[in-house]
Amino acid sequence: MRLAADCHFAAPDFLEHYAKAKAVNSGVFYFWGHSYEIVTEADWQELSEKLDYFNADADAIWADLPGLF
């Protein structure tokens, strides 16, 4: 509960938050959201594109919360 999220997955400036986290926030980018918020196929596509962006970033690794600590 002490780790504040950087942004919601549907934030219009999502990738800007990611870039800032990489530069300033110890490299941790913590985003949140709920699957019920993804209503349309376009919503799923948008999330997929964001995840593809992370996967294409050679500096990015995936971690769950316990793995961060």
C-alpha positions, 0 to 999 in steps of 0.5 A, spaced: 500 500 500 506 504 500 507 504 493 503 509 489 501 507 482 504 512 477 497 512 473 491 508 470 492 504 464 487 508 460 490 515 462 491 519 456 498 521 458 500 513 459 506 513 455 509 520 458 508 517 465 512 511 463 518 515 460 518 519 467 518 513 471 524 510 467 528 516 468 526 518 475 522 513 479 528 508 480 525 505 473 519 502 476 512 503 473 506 501 476 500 502 473 493 500 475 486 498 472 480 493 472 478 489 466 471 491 467 473 497 464 475 495 458 469 494 454 470 495 447 475 491 442 478 498 441 479 498 448 483 491 448 487 493 442 489 500 446 491 496 452 495 491 447 499 496 444 501 499 450 503 492 453 507 491 446 510 497 447 513 495 454 515 488 451 519 492 445 523 496 450 529 492 452 530 495 458 523 493 461 522 487 465 515 485 468 515 484 475 509 482 480 509 486 487 512 481 491 518 481 486 519 488 487 521 487 494 
